[in-house]
């Protein structure tokens, strides 16, 4: 049975080559998923050669880790590595039929990245954004063909989190939405179609949880006690670890975006913004044990 709002799957287009813009934490994780599950060439780019090389190296190391765990054969590891290419030249995106970005969560940065890449790709190529809380429609504001844009929001760690939020804007075409749904399925993920509203569904709920956890810390309860207090709720990981996993800068940005959109309903934690400057809530001591802040 077709999920509510899902388009006819016959409309889905075939993906033969994937372009990934950004070579950071999320981008490298899903680049690996695309190459492994779709078995098509994946080209990855970033601002400079150093970042591109680092991203490609991360993907190759993850392929080696899959091999070491015997999840893939040596032949497959070699095949997957051969399918991944780093580039700083957008002309290499010309024959991609699916281009997805995970660059810095700043509206103008994402708008400019897409306006630029659109000059290099075919008219029917899909553009997907992994934004976690910006408006997908606004990200497409500078596109000549905004109907080709869809939100495709992964969760960290990409390899294990089973969900993708597929975000439809008022302009997203049925063909593009069907392609996104088929792609999620081919990546072996569950997909839900969400409206283009701040935080979609998952981050909306997480922003509430993490904002209130930070507020309790600001009022004097320790991180450790907040974590312990929430343990009986059965969360897969304590709030402090979740913040550390998604990155404090990303966490602070998510709270900020929700607070701006709904000032009366979401808490934006000044403390989290300050902690984000340190980068982590945890430190390794001399023996390598991880200690909370
Ligand atoms: N990166 C990659 N893989 C990871 C990982 C990481 N950071 N952490 C764990 N894994 C993998 C492990 O390697 C293991 O894989 P294998 O089975 O192949 O060996 C698998 O996950 C299970 O790991 P563990 O045995 O250590 O299992 P666990 O029970 O401790 O679970 C977890 C780890 C899956 C991360 C779990 O704690 C969890 O689900 N946490 C919640 C994560 C979450 O809520 N993510 C959403 C964040 S919000 C977001 O991403 C969106 C945004 O826009 C901000």
Boltz pocket constraint, residues with backbone or C-beta under 6 A from the ligand:
constraints:
  - pocket:
      binder: B
      contacts: [[A, 130], [A, 131], [A, 132], [A, 154], [A, 155], [A, 156], [A, 157], [A, 158], [A, 159], [A, 160], [A, 161], [A, 203], [A, 206], [A, 236], [A, 237], [A, 242], [A, 246], [A, 250], [A, 254]]
      max_distance: 6.0
